[in-house]
Structure formats: C-alpha cells, structure tokens
C-alpha cells in the first residue's frame, strides 16, 4: 500500500463531504485494509486530511501549469470552471467552495490558493487590457466555479458558452 494510493482514496471520499462525514474506517474499507493500518501513515483523520489537501493541491497546480502552457485563455477559463468537478479534485473544491471550521486547514488551502491566483493573474495579464480586468475576470471565475464545482449543473449555460462570453467580455487579446 502506497501513501499516494491512500491519499487518492481519501481524496475521493472527502470530495463534496464535510470532514465529519468521512471516517478513517471508510477510507480503510475503500482500500480493502483494516483501519489500524492507516495509523502507520497518519496519526488521525485530521492529519490524513492535511496530507490529502497537499496531495490534491499539487495535482491541481500541475494541471493548471499544463493548461497555462497552452496559452489559450478560453481553454484556461473552461478548465478552471470544470476541472475540480470533472477530476473530483478536493483542493479545487476546497478553495472554491469548502468552508472548513479548522483554521489551520483553511490557512493551508489559502496558501495554495494564492499560488493559483498569482499564476492566473500572470497568465491573464498578457491577454486583457489592464490589471483591473484580470482581477475582475478571476473574481468572476471564482464565483462561477463555486457555483459549478461540486454538482456540475449550477451554471445556467454550458461552461463552454460561459468561457466564450468571458473571453468576449474581457476583450482577451492574442499575445503579440
């Protein structure tokens, strides 16, 4: 049993649920192991969740870097709106919608959230007319993603159409 396999199973179970609703016994059952085996890796459920958030954030940032390398604003917008729900990425949900009562876990999510925003601002800076438009675009994306992130049906139109409208609205230009 590898740590990544445990973290992947736990991420799937924590996705879209409150921390209190996921038990270590559920993670163990998902993995086909006994609950005490998890204590070899993690002292308790909270420690497991810390590791899951980090594991998930790293996957999110790798995927974000891949989409940003394409340098296609519409694809970036569409990815941002759909990636967390399509990939069941806990970090994507945590920073878009998840309200955790644990202050330290919120701070952990916020640390990675700042990395995401800085990367997006840098990316969109090339495509919009000014920094204010970039900030407004990211703020609007955050709101739209929060509406769509878990159930995938909250957006009134298809995400593809929204990405096109945002591209038009913010006068995204091709890099020279």
C-alpha angles and dihedrals in degrees: 000000000000127000091237091055090052092047092048092051092046091048089055092051095045092048110113094354135103116255090245091056094063118075128193087236089061091053091048091048091050089053095043093240137113117268094241088062089068090061088068087070105024132033093212145339093279091055089049090052091050090054092045092053091050092045091049094044091054091051089048093050092048090052091045091052090051093052092045091053088064088062092212111135095197091053090047091052092047091046092051092052097047111024099084095052097037094048095032089232109178095201091054089054094041095058096038101044117347117114109197121186091212108096095202092052090049089052091050090053091045092054091059092038089061089054090053094049093047091051092048093047091050091048097047092043088076092051106041130066096244145357092263091060090050091051092047091048093052092046091052091046090053091053093046092046091050089055093049104031105097111023100025095218104081096092111092092219134033113283089238091061092046091051090053093048092049090049090053094041095054095042092236107196130200114255114258 
